[in-house]
Amino acid sequence: MLSLFKEEKEYRKLFSAGVLNGIGDRFSQVAVLALLLELTGSGFAVGLTLAIRVIPFLLFAPLGGWLSDKFSKRSILVLTDLIRIFFALSFLFVKSPDQVWIIYVGTFILGAGEAIYAPARKSIIPIIVNQYNLVKVNSLEQVMIGFILIGGSLSGGVASYYLGPNITFGANAVSFLLAALILSRMQVKKESVNEIISESTQRENTIAFLFSSSLLLLLLGSEFLIPLLNGIDNVLISVYAVEEFHLGDLGVGIFYGSLGIGLMLSFIVGERLHNHLLIIGFSVLIFEGLFLIILSEVHSVSIAVLVYITIGFCAGVGGTCFDSTLMKIVPKNKQGSVFGLFATISNSMIGISMFGAGIALEYADNRWLGMLGGAGFMIAGVLLLAVYLSLKNNKDKMPSGRESDVNA
């Protein structure tokens, strides 16, 4: 990692900024939910707040993708961080139940900022890093998520409990400011003439572009399918910790931290991946589902922790494979729009899935639902792998001038 950071100096800045505002956001989220429960005592208020955080992706992620294709990606990242400072601080003014609306408004704006920020951040990676380091850098992205889960979820709960929510809200605002300062110093090289495609392709609609390739359609389909299953897993983390292992909030932090450890460990494999990325990515989905099924039968906390680490490891390897493949086959002038569309789909599906899982838990056994979700991952992995191998055997190609790396 250190040698990669030394070589990719601009990505090092992007990584540092991502860790800062990611941990700050986790701090704030823990404190907001705790404050809501304290003021309202309502689980509905918590659910509504989580939903409000997802809704902006439907509206603003496509806008963020379009903006990042038209304007300076670095400027978008800096501006969204700076604007979010004020709304991160708005939670300081919530003192009574009749002021809870401030939380809803602030949460919506923060979600909108993240929806604009995410596609710009992802589409800037292929521009600031060397092509031969792309897979390694995408593996580091999984490390960053893992670090945020460990540092944010675990320490955020401790900080909120001992120092109070106001400190964590202030810390979130400071993290946005520091991230903006780091990003403002990032040097973004301009794309070379050889990387700019023809005028007719530039005018090509993003949706039409996606539908022009069977491989891109397969990746689009996986973006619908995988988050639908991930939503079940996300809901069950808290349910398992509280209802099955009787560990309360501590268990939630431990299990999220375990996932984070697995994501960080995935770099060991991720940095060594070069070929057959989609075969590996779809295969680890099968293993992820297998371990989710195992988890549904586990009654030991220590074994559950090991299983969550393994699940996080599989998720990290899969995320590296899928993101790297997209960055390789999508032209740079369309990556913002494509990643914006994918972020819209992913967050919408995971929101629908979490809502559906919440309803299902009213009628179904926790572990039975976990086993069903694991089986879904295995079936999805087998299905996606079979379709991809069929495309590979048929030598399906991208549109002229953009042949797919079918062996990716």
N, C-alpha and C positions, 0 to 999 in steps of 0.2 A: 504493500500500500504506500509506504513512504517513498519508494522509488517512483511509483506512478504519480504521486502528488508532486514530486520534484520535477518530473518531466512535463506534466500537464498543469502548469502554474495557474492558468485561468480557470480550469475546472476546480482547482483547489479552493479558489475564492467562491465559486458557485456552491461547492460542497459545504464550505464553512457557513455560508449564508443560509443554506437549507437546514443545517443542523440547528442554527440559532433560532430561526423563526419556527421551525418544527417543534423544538422543545418548548419554546415560549407558548406556542399554540396549545400544546398538550397541558402545560401548567394551567392555562386559562380555562380550558375545557373542563378539567377536573374541578376547578374552583367554581365555575359557573353552575355546573350540575349540583354541586353541594349547596351552593347558595340558593338555588331554586327549591331544593327540597327543604331547606331551612325556612324559607319564606312562605312557601305554599303547601308543603307536605304532599304535593301532588305528583304522582308518577306520570300523569298525563302531560304536565308541564315539561318534564324531562324529555318525554317522547316527542313532544311538539318542537322543542328546541333542537333535538337531533335531526328531526325532519327539515326544519328551517335551514339547517346547515347544508343539507343536501340539495334542496330545491334550486338554489341559485345556479347549480351546474347545468340545469336544463336550459336556463336563459343565457348565462354568461360565458360558459365554456366555448360554445361556437364563436361568440364575439371575440373572446380572448384569442382563439386560434386565428381568426381573420385578422385581428390587429397585429398579431405577431408575424404574419406573412407580409403585412403592408408597412409596418413601422419598425423602429429599433426595438429588438427584443430586450436588450439591456435596459432601455428606458422604461419599458413596460414593467419589468421586474422591480426597478427602483421606485417608480411611482406607486405601484400597488402596495409595496411595503410601507412607504411613507403615509399614504392615505389611511392604511389600516391602523396606524398608531392611534389616531383620534378615537376610533371606534373601539379599540382595545381598552382605552382609558374610560370609555363611557360607562362601563360596568361599575366603576367606582361610585357612581351616583345612585346605585340601586340600594335603597335602605329599607323599603317596605313593600308589601305585596302589590300595592297599586302602582309601583314603579317597575314591575316585572316586564312591562312592554319595552323598556329600554334594552333589556337582555335580548328580546326577540328581534328588535330592529338591528342592534349591534351584531348579533349572530348572523343575520341575513347579509349584512354588508361585508362582514368578514368572510362569509362563504362565497359571496360574489367576487371578492378580491382574490380568493384562492382559485376560483374557477377561471379567472383571467390569467392569473399567475402561472398555473400549472402547465398549460400548453406552451406558453412562452418559454418556460424553464426547460421543458423537455426538448423543444425544437432548437434550443440554442446549443445543446450538447454536441451535435455533430459538427457544428461550426467552430467551436472553440477547442475541440480535441482532435488529435491525429486519428485518421481512419483506422489504423492498425490497433489502436487502443480502445476502440469503441465498445467492444464487448466487456473488456476489463472495467471501463468506466461505468457501464450499465450494471455491472456486478457491484461496484462501489455504491451505486444508488440504493441497492438493497441493503448494504451495510448502513447507509445513512438512515434508512427507515428503521432498521433494527436498533440503531443507536438512539433514535428519537423515542422508540417504544420503551426502551430500557430507561433512558434518562428522563423522559417526559412523564411516562405513566407512573413509574415508581416514585421518583423524587417529587413529581408534581403533587401527588397525594400527600406526601409527608410535609411538603412546604405549605400546602393549603391548610393542613390540620394544625401545624405548630405555629405558623406565622400569620395565618389568616388569608382570606381571599384577596384583600386589597394588595398585598405584596405580590401575589402571583399575577394579578392584572397589570400591575406596574412592570413586572418582569417581562410580560408579554410585549408591552409597548416598547420597552428598551430593546428587546430582541429584534423587533421590526426595524428600529432605528439603526442598530448595529449592522443588521443584514443589508439594509439599503446602502450604508456607507461602504461596506465591502464590495457590493455589486457595482457601485458607481466607479470603482477603480478597476473593474474587469475590462480587459482589452479584447474586443471582438473583431476578428479579422473579417474582411468582406469576402464574399464568395467569389471565386474566380469565374471568368467568362465561360470556361469549360463546364462549370457546374450549373449554368443557367440553361434551361431547356428551351425549346422553340416557342415562338409567340402563340401558336395555336394550342400548345399544351398548357402554357401559362393561363390561357383563358378557359381552359377546361374546368368544368364544375367539379368540386371535390367529390360529390356523390357519384357523378359519372365516372370519375377517375377510379374510385373504389370498385365500382361495378364492372370496370374494364378488365379486371383480373380475378381469376378464380382463387388465387392465393390470398389476395387482399380480402376477398369476400370471406374466406375461411377464417382469417384473423379477425374480421369484423364479427363473424358469428361467434367466435370464442369470446369476444368482448361482451356479448350478450349473455352467454352461457355461464362463464366462470364466475362473474360477480353475483349471479343469481344463487349460486351455491355458496359463495363466500359469505353472503349475508346471514345464512343459517349458522355458519361457524362463528361469526362475530357475535351474534346474540347468545350462543351457547357458552362462550367464554365466561360471561358473567353468571349465567345460570349454573354452570358446572361449579364455579368457584363458591357461589353462595349456597345453592340448594343441594348439590351432590357431595361436595367436599367440606362444606360448612366452614369456610375460611373467610367469608365476608369480603370487604374491600381489599384486604391484604391478598387474598387469593386471586382477585382480579388483576392486581398489580403483578403478582408472581407469574401468572399465566401469560400476560402480555409481555412481561420481561423475558419469559422463556421463548416466545415467538421472536422477540427481538434478537436474542442470542442466536437462534437458528438462522435468521436473516443475515446476521453478521458472519456466521460461519460459512454461509453459501459462497462467500468470496473465494474461499479455498478452491472450490470447483469452478466458479464463474469466471475467474481470471484465466482459466486454462481452456475455456471453450473457444473453438474456432469454426468448426463445421457441424453440420447436421443439427443446427440450433432448434428447429421446430420439432424434429424427432425427439430430441432430449426434452424440450419444453412440454410436449404433450405426454411424454412418458412419465415425467415427474408428477403430472396431474393424477395419474393412476396410483402412484405411490402415496401421494398426499391423501387421496381418498381412502387407501388402505389403512393408513395410520389414524385417520379420523374414525374409521370403524373400530379400530383397536381402542382408541380413546373412549368410545362409547361404552366399552366393557371394563375399563380400568377403574379400580377403587382405591388405589394407592396414590397419594399426592406426589411422591418422588417419581413414580413411573409416569404419571400424567405430565410432570414437568419435562421429562425426557422425550415423551411423545410430542409435546408442543414444540420443543426444540427441533425435532425431526420435521414436523409439519412446516415450521418456519424456514428450515433449510430447503425443503422442496419448493416452497413458494418463492424463495429468493432465486433459486436456480431457474425456475419457470419464468419469473419476471424478467430476469436478465436475457433469456432467450427471446422472449416475445418483443421486448423493447428494442433489442439489437437488430432483430430481423426487420422491424418496421423502419428503423433509422437507415438501414441499408437499402431498402427497396423503394422508399418514398422519396421523391425529389425534395431538396431542401426548401424550395419555394412553396411547397405544399405541406410541409411537416406540421406547421402551426395549425392549419385547418384540420388536418387528419387527427392530430393528437387532441385538439379541442373536441372534435366529434367523438373520439374514443372516450375522452373523459366524461362527456355528457352521457353516453350510453352506460359506461361503467358505474358512475355514481347513481344514475337513475335505477339501474337494475339492482344495485346493492341496497338502495333505499326500499324498493319494492320487496326485495327478499327479506330484509329485516322486519318490515311491517308484516309480511306474511308469516314469518317465523314466530313473531310475537303472538299472532292470532292462533297459530298451530299449537303453541305451547299451552294454550288454554284447554286444549282437548287431547293433546298427545303427550306421551311420556318423554322426558328430556332425552334420555339415552336412545330411545327409539328414533327420535328425530335426528339425533347425531349420527346414528347408523344409516339412516336414510340419506342424509347429506353426504356422508362418506361414499355410499354406493353411487350417488349422483356424480361425484367427482370421478370415480373409476369409469363409469359409463361414458361420461363426457370425454375423458382422456382417450378411451378406446375409440370412440366415434371420430373425434378430431384427428387422431393419429391415422385411422383407416382412410379417412378422406384425403389427408395430406399425402399418404403413400400412394394413393390412387392418382393424385395430381402429379406426383413425382414420376410415377411409372408412365404416365401419359405425356410427360415432358410439357406440361402446360406452361405457357410463357406469359410474361407481362406484355403490355402494349409495346409497339416498336420503339426501340431505343431505351426501353426500361425492362429488359429481360429479368425475370425473377431469378434470384439465387435459390433455385429449387432444392439445392443441397444445403441450404442454410441450416 
